Amino acid sequence: MKALGEKVVAAMNRVNGEQFKAGSVLEVMYPASGLAIDYAMGKIKIPYSFAMELRPQPTILTNGFVLPSAEILPGSKECWTGIQVVLASQFERSSGMNEKPSVSSQQEANRKKRVAGQNYLSSNWRFFKHSVPFLVMMAGGTFVLYSAQKIRIDFRTVKTEMDRTGELKGELTKKGVGVQEKKPLDEIYKDLEKIDVDNWTNVRGPRSHEDNTEYIQSRDKKKQETENSKKSRAIASPSSEPLQKSSL
C-alpha cells in the first residue's frame, strides 16, 4: 500500500507541480477527509482504500468545502491521474496474483488453463464492484463542485451588474438626469453618450473630496463669457431714442 501510494503521489505531483504526500489519513489529512474512508470500508467493505485530497494544502475555506473556481480543473486532473495509477497497479496485480513457482511447463500451462478464466474474472469483478461506486462518487462530487461554483459566479456577476445599475441611476437622479425605473444599463449608457461628457464635471459639479480649482476657473470663465456676450449685444443693438437733427 505504501509503495502504491508513493507511485500515486509521484504521478499527481507531475501534473501541476504540486507537492502531495502519501500517508495515513491521520498523518496527512484533516478529520473531514474521513468521509470517503468511512464509505469505502463501511458501505462497500473494502479493507484497504485510498483517500485523495482535491488539493495538497490544508487551507481553511471560508465557504465550507467549495473549491475556488481556479482549483477545480487542476484538482480534477490530479485526482484522475492518481486513479489511473491505482487502476493500472490493480490490473498488473490481478494478472499475476495467482501465479506460483512452476514445477514443469506442462503443469503450469494446465494450471493456467484451469484457473485463469475463473480467477481472473472473479478478481477483476470484485475490483470493479468495489471501485466503480467510489469512482462515480468522486466524479459526481467534482461535477457538483463545478456546477455550484459556476452558479455562484453567475449569481455574483448578476448582483454586481444590478448594484452598478442602481448606483448609476441614483447618481444620475441626484444630478437631474431622469432615468426610468426599469431601464437597462446599456440604454442608460446610450443616453449618457448624448450628454456633453467633455464638460461632465461642469454638469454635475465637483464632489466634496475633489479639487474644485479647475471647476471654479471654468465656471468663472463661462460667467465672464456670458457677461461679455451681453455687453456686445447691448452695444450692437440700436438705441431706443430717436435721432435728432443737428441744428445748422
Sequence and secondary structure as in RCSB ss.txt:
>XXXX:A:sequence
MKALGEKVVAAMNRVNGEQFKAGSVLEVMYPASGLAIDYAMGKIKIPYSFAMELRPQPTILTNGFVLPSAEILPG
SKECWTGIQVVLASQFERSSGMNEKPSVSSQQEANRKKRVAGQNYLSSNWRFFKHSVPFLVMMAGGTFVLYSAQK
IRIDFRTVKTEMDRTGELKGELTKKGVGVQEKKPLDEIYKDLEKIDVDNWTNVRGPRSHEDNTEYIQSRDKKKQE
TENSKKSRAIASPSSEPLQKSSL
>XXXX:A:secstr
 HHHHHHHHHHHHHHHS       HHHHS GGGHHHHHIIIIIS  SS     SSSS    TTTT   HHHHHHH
HHHHHHHHHHHHHHHHHHHHHTT    S HHHHHHHHHHHHHHHHHHHHHHHHHHHHHHHHHHHHHHHHHHHHHH
HHHHHHHHHHHHHHHHHHHHHHHHTT    TT  HHHHHHHHHTS GGGHHHHH   TTS  HHHHHHHHHHHHH
HHHHHHHHHHHS  SS       
